[in-house]
Amino acid sequence: MTIERIPVGSDSTVWIGRGLLGDAAKYLHSPSGRFVLFSAANAGAAADAVRHALAGRLFVDETVDDREESKTLATVGRLADAALMGGLRRDDAVVAVGGGVTSDVVGFAAAILLRGVAWNAVPTTTGAMADAAIGGKTGVDHAAGKNLIGAFHPPRAILIDPAAAALLPERDYRAGLVEALKAAWIGDAILAQAAESGLDAILARDEGTLLACLAGAVRVKAGIVSSDLREGDRRRLLNFGHTLGHAIEAAGGFRDLKHGEAVAWGIAAALEISKRRSGLPAAEAERVRRVLARLGPFPPANRDPAVLSPFLARDKKATARGIAGVVLEAVGRARVEEAVPEREWLEAAAIMSLS
């Protein structure tokens, strides 16, 4: 069994490889040795493996609704109640087992419980493995928009075992891969080529090919996050596809599209802006679109300017000059465009395509 260790900053470590779930106790961190387990209701075998590994060391074991509609302050409050009533101490630790919603809400609960306790993430979806569980962004949605309430609170350990994704529904599996490919497109041309060449095997859930793709995405994200822990500068590159993607997701009430599906549409729009603002060759844009099309087909996105505009205006990256967005200069190289007018985002939404 080969396990790769990837540091993220100075306080967080990703462990990635086959068989990690069966040896979870070796890698999960708790100063006291005691753990609170919050697992997604659909985490199944992954949660059972962690539960077995930590037998005798768990003093709270609760389930989390991993749907985006449950990514709320009310959910965080329920988790906090369970931990505190169970006897949480400052030197205990929390473990989140599940998808991106689980890592976001559990990580945020850990950030505010007793003003911050240690936590660990065991992602069980392709999107959480490639992106959501890594980097320390935690939080919840608000009626005004996506991820508007939260905190930076990195997990001490992240365990990524491809076996955890084996039973994912096909739609969830494919949507999460958008985040893995996103990392390649913004920061690693070699990874992008390898992932595109191996896409048939990845879609067939070949563990070795999937693991190589996920590990490459983690390395890209870890390198970016380690240089910019609080998203002051370079870390914003990870928002490729997310500016319009978040607006599309919110416009559907966080029900119509999976997060990765909304990001795929956001990438399609960003490609249009990239051609105009950074000179992205049309052939490169088409190359990215072809991969997204193979990951789909995804449900249609809401393109109505009247619906999207309020969510764009409340984007965390919005300023008086416009909304910062990420554009591709070439596959494997991206930059932040500081002020893209809302009008330009809406025009891109009108013509974006995933066919």
C-alpha positions in Angstrom: 0.0 0.0 0.0 1.5 3.3 -1.1 0.3 6.4 0.8 1.3 9.8 -0.4 1.6 12.7 2.1 0.8 16.2 0.7 1.3 19.1 3.2 -1.1 22.1 3.0 0.4 25.0 4.7 2.1 24.2 8.1 -0.8 22.7 10.0 -2.7 20.5 7.5 -1.8 17.3 5.8 -3.5 15.3 3.0 -3.0 11.6 3.1 -4.0 9.9 -0.2 -3.9 6.3 -1.3 -5.7 3.0 -1.4 -6.6 1.4 1.9 -6.5 4.5 4.1 -10.0 3.9 5.4 -9.0 0.7 7.0 -6.2 2.4 8.9 -7.8 5.7 9.7 -6.9 5.8 13.3 -3.2 6.0 12.3 -3.7 9.3 10.5 -6.6 11.1 12.3 -5.5 13.8 14.8 -6.8 14.5 18.2 -4.7 16.1 21.1 -6.8 14.2 23.7 -7.3 11.0 21.7 -11.1 11.6 21.8 -13.2 12.2 18.8 -16.6 13.5 17.7 -17.8 11.9 14.5 -20.2 13.7 12.2 -20.9 11.6 9.1 -23.1 12.1 6.0 -26.2 9.9 6.1 -25.1 8.4 2.8 -21.4 7.9 3.8 -22.1 4.2 4.3 -19.0 2.0 4.4 -16.6 5.0 4.8 -18.3 6.1 8.0 -18.4 2.5 9.2 -14.7 2.1 8.6 -13.9 5.3 10.6 -16.3 4.3 13.3 -14.6 0.9 13.6 -11.1 2.4 13.5 -12.0 4.8 16.4 -13.9 2.3 18.5 -13.8 3.3 22.1 -12.6 6.8 21.3 -15.9 8.3 20.0 -18.1 10.1 22.5 -20.5 11.7 19.9 -21.6 10.0 16.7 -24.2 11.9 14.6 -25.3 12.0 11.0 -25.4 15.1 8.7 -27.7 15.8 5.8 -25.2 16.2 2.9 -27.6 18.1 0.6 -26.8 21.7 -0.3 -30.2 22.8 1.1 -28.9 21.7 4.5 -25.8 23.9 4.4 -27.2 26.3 6.9 -26.6 27.9 10.3 -29.4 25.8 11.6 -27.4 22.6 10.7 -24.3 24.0 12.3 -26.3 24.8 15.5 -27.5 21.3 15.7 -24.0 19.9 15.4 -22.7 22.3 18.0 -25.5 21.2 20.3 -24.6 17.6 19.9 -20.9 18.2 20.5 -21.4 20.4 23.6 -24.0 18.2 25.1 -21.8 15.2 24.5 -19.0 16.8 26.6 -16.7 18.3 24.0 -13.4 19.7 25.4 -10.8 22.1 23.9 -8.3 19.2 23.3 -10.8 16.9 21.6 -11.2 16.7 17.8 -14.0 16.4 15.2 -14.1 14.1 12.2 -16.2 14.9 9.1 -17.0 11.9 6.8 -18.9 12.9 3.7 -19.1 15.2 0.7 -18.4 18.9 0.4 -21.4 20.0 2.3 -20.4 17.8 5.3 -16.9 19.1 5.3 -18.1 22.7 5.0 -20.7 22.6 7.8 -18.7 20.3 10.2 -15.5 22.4 9.6 -17.4 25.6 10.4 -18.9 24.0 13.6 -15.3 23.0 14.6 -14.2 26.6 13.9 -16.7 28.1 16.3 -17.0 25.4 19.0 -15.1 26.6 22.1 -13.6 29.2 19.7 -12.0 26.5 17.7 -11.2 22.8 18.1 -9.2 20.5 15.8 -11.0 18.6 13.1 -10.3 16.1 10.4 -11.9 15.4 7.0 -12.6 12.1 5.3 -14.1 13.1 1.9 -16.3 10.6 0.2 -17.2 12.4 -3.1 -14.9 13.2 -6.0 -15.6 16.9 -5.5 -14.7 16.9 -1.8 -11.6 14.8 -2.5 -10.4 17.1 -5.2 -11.4 20.4 -3.6 -13.9 21.0 -0.9 -12.2 19.2 2.0 -8.8 20.8 1.3 -7.6 24.3 2.3 -9.6 25.2 5.3 -12.5 27.1 3.9 -15.6 26.3 5.9 -19.1 27.8 6.0 -22.7 27.8 5.0 -25.0 29.3 2.4 -27.4 32.2 2.9 -30.5 33.2 1.1 -28.4 36.1 -0.4 -25.9 33.7 -1.9 -23.4 30.8 -1.7 -20.8 30.5 1.1 -21.5 33.9 2.5 -21.0 32.9 6.2 -17.9 31.0 7.2 -14.4 30.9 8.5 -10.9 29.7 7.6 -10.2 26.7 9.8 -8.0 24.0 8.1 -8.4 20.4 9.1 -5.4 18.8 10.7 -5.7 15.7 8.5 -7.5 14.8 5.3 -7.8 11.2 4.3 -8.5 10.4 0.6 -9.2 6.8 -0.3 -10.7 6.3 -3.7 -12.7 3.3 -2.4 -14.9 5.9 -0.6 -16.2 7.1 -4.0 -16.9 3.6 -5.3 -20.7 3.7 -4.7 -21.4 7.3 -5.6 -24.4 7.9 -7.8 -23.2 8.5 -11.4 -24.4 12.1 -11.4 -22.5 12.9 -8.2 -19.4 11.1 -9.4 -19.2 13.1 -12.7 -20.1 16.4 -11.2 -17.3 16.2 -8.7 -14.7 15.5 -11.4 -15.3 19.0 -12.7 -13.3 20.3 -9.6 -10.4 17.9 -10.3 -10.2 19.0 -14.0 -10.5 22.6 -12.9 -7.3 22.3 -10.9 -5.5 20.9 -13.9 -6.8 23.6 -16.2 -5.6 26.4 -13.9 -2.3 25.0 -12.9 -0.9 21.8 -14.5 -1.0 21.3 -18.2 0.6 17.9 -17.9 -2.1 16.7 -15.4 -4.7 18.1 -17.8 -3.4 16.1 -20.7 -3.1 12.9 -18.6 -6.6 13.4 -17.2 -8.1 14.0 -20.7 -6.3 10.9 -22.1 -7.4 8.8 -19.2 -11.0 10.2 -19.0 -12.6 7.0 -20.3 -10.9 5.0 -17.5 -11.8 7.7 -14.9 -15.4 7.6 -15.9 -15.3 3.8 -15.7 -14.1 4.3 -12.1 -10.7 2.7 -12.6 -9.2 3.3 -9.2 -5.6 3.8 -10.3 -6.5 6.4 -13.0 -8.9 8.1 -10.6 -6.3 8.2 -7.9 -3.7 9.8 -10.2 -6.2 12.5 -11.2 -7.2 13.2 -7.7 -3.7 13.3 -6.4 -2.7 15.7 -9.1 -5.6 18.0 -8.3 -4.7 17.9 -4.6 -1.1 18.9 -5.4 -2.2 21.8 -7.4 -4.6 23.1 -4.7 -2.1 22.4 -1.9 0.6 24.4 -3.7 -1.7 27.3 -4.2 -3.3 27.3 -0.8 0.1 26.9 1.0 1.2 30.2 -0.6 -2.0 32.1 0.2 -3.8 30.6 3.2 -6.5 33.3 3.5 -7.3 34.0 -0.2 -5.6 37.3 -0.3 -4.1 36.8 -3.8 -3.1 33.7 -5.6 -5.6 31.4 -4.0 -8.3 33.2 -5.9 -7.2 31.2 -9.0 -9.2 28.3 -7.5 -12.4 30.2 -8.2 -12.2 29.4 -11.9 -15.8 28.8 -12.9 -17.1 29.7 -9.5 -18.1 33.4 -10.0 -21.0 32.7 -12.4 -21.2 29.1 -11.1 -22.2 30.2 -7.6 -24.8 32.6 -9.0 -26.3 29.8 -11.2 -26.3 27.4 -8.2 -28.1 30.0 -6.0 -30.6 30.8 -8.7 -31.7 27.2 -8.6 -32.2 27.4 -4.9 -29.2 25.0 -4.4 -31.5 22.2 -5.7 -31.5 22.3 -9.5 -27.8 21.7 -10.1 -25.0 19.9 -8.2 -22.2 22.2 -7.3 -19.9 20.7 -9.9 -22.5 21.1 -12.6 -23.0 24.8 -11.8 -19.2 25.2 -11.9 -19.1 23.5 -15.3 -21.5 26.2 -16.6 -19.4 28.8 -14.9 -16.3 27.5 -16.6 -18.1 27.7 -19.9 -18.8 31.3 -19.3 -15.3 32.0 -18.1 -14.0 30.6 -21.3 -15.9 33.2 -23.3 -14.4 35.9 -21.1 -11.0 34.4 -21.4 -11.0 34.5 -25.2 -11.7 38.3 -25.0 -9.6 39.3 -22.0 -6.6 37.0 -22.0 -6.4 35.8 -25.6 -7.2 32.2 -24.9 -7.1 30.5 -28.3 -10.5 29.2 -29.5 -9.0 25.7 -29.9 -8.0 25.7 -26.2 -11.5 26.8 -25.1 -13.0 24.1 -27.3 -10.7 21.5 -25.8 -12.0 22.4 -22.3 -15.6 22.4 -23.5 -15.2 18.9 -25.0 -14.0 17.5 -21.7 -16.9 19.1 -19.8 -19.3 17.7 -22.4 -17.9 14.2 -21.7 -18.4 14.7 -18.0 -22.1 15.6 -18.6 -24.6 16.1 -20.0 -25.5 18.5 -17.2 -28.9 20.1 -16.5 -29.4 23.4 -18.2 -28.4 26.6 -16.3 -30.6 29.6 -15.6 -29.4 32.3 -17.9 -32.0 35.0 -17.0 -30.1 38.2 -16.3 -32.8 39.4 -13.9 -32.3 36.2 -11.8 -28.5 36.0 -11.9 -27.8 39.7 -11.4 -28.6 39.9 -7.7 -26.5 36.9 -6.9 -23.5 38.3 -8.9 -23.8 41.6 -7.1 -23.5 39.8 -3.7 -20.5 37.7 -4.8 -17.7 37.8 -2.2 -15.3 39.0 -4.8 -17.5 41.9 -5.9 -16.1 45.5 -5.6 -17.3 48.9 -6.9 -15.2 48.2 -10.1 -16.8 44.9 -10.9 -16.4 41.2 -9.9 -13.0 39.5 -9.9 -12.9 36.4 -12.0 -10.4 33.8 -13.2 -9.5 33.6 -16.8 -7.4 31.0 -18.7 -4.4 32.2 -20.7 -3.8 28.6 -21.8 -4.6 25.2 -20.5 -2.5 24.9 -17.3 -2.1 28.7 -16.8 -4.6 31.1 -15.3 -4.8 34.6 -13.9 -7.2 36.7 -11.8 -9.0 39.4 -13.8 -9.6 42.0 -11.0 -12.7 43.8 -12.3 -15.1 42.2 -14.8 -18.3 44.2 -15.1 -21.5 42.4 -14.2 -22.7 43.1 -17.7 -19.9 41.0 -19.2 -20.7 38.0 -16.9 -24.3 38.2 -18.0 -23.3 38.4 -21.7 -21.1 35.3 -21.3 -24.0 33.5 -19.6 -26.2 34.1 -22.6 -23.7 32.5 -25.0 -22.0 29.8 -22.9 -22.2 26.3 -24.2 -21.3 22.8 -23.1 -22.0 21.1 -26.3 
